[in-house]
């Protein structure tokens, strides 16, 4: 099944939504021209940064659509114009919304594939669908079913791979710091690297003083360890609050840096511990041993190097 010049639309807003769909992007790329796809996603995913060095991605474009009807009306013509300009042969839609399938029809894309649920199925070029029983499934399960019904092979063990020279350049200023490195994801934002993001998911986070106590335990057992606090630029005051309560504060490094820098730190870390937010997903996708605090959200289940820490009464029901 060759798909020619191929586009993919992924509308989910989080960093995790991008990293857990990488295996599917790479699988689709194997069927496309030049073994590359053109990805349309949300700005909040930071896909341009995360996927910058992924050879299966030709280009990332950000969608401006939101759930607001007026915004959709305004941006819909621009999406059609963009799709027409690129002359795609095939479009894969990782969502049930009919709007993208309609835009693809107007753009005269030959092959339009989507989940096939609800009104979307009338605008697709294939009658195959993931099944109504998948409506309440998580996004990764839906994507797996989507790929399977079209017989697209994928490797769920795919990881974010950064060029070694890039990693070395980004961590050069940290090279003299003692190892092992432990990385803490203290973020209270669902998507941690948005400069103006409001910390609306504070309820699903560990409190700053708890992280301080945990770091003190680590450093008390081994005073040569280095602990990194990774987060977004808008979270630096929270990081400072955590560091201030650490006895060996010289061993605690605040890294509220761009994603690529923090990804490079993660690459060299012994393990990661953090809230259910963007940094945890990045850590899992890098492949290091990661411990996620799932006190108020359901655990990530699609990867074996993330160990879920849940309440005594068991995981939260989705």
Beta strands, then each sheet from edge to edge (+ up, - down):
strand 1: 4-10
strand 2: 32-42
strand 3: 57-63
strand 4: 90-94
strand 5: 111-113
strand 6: 181-185
strand 7: 226-230
strand 8: 252-255
strand 9: 271-275
strand 10: 289-294
strand 11: 306-310
sheet 1: 3+ 2+ 1+ 4+ 5+
sheet 2: 8+ 7+ 6+ 9+ 10+ 11+
end
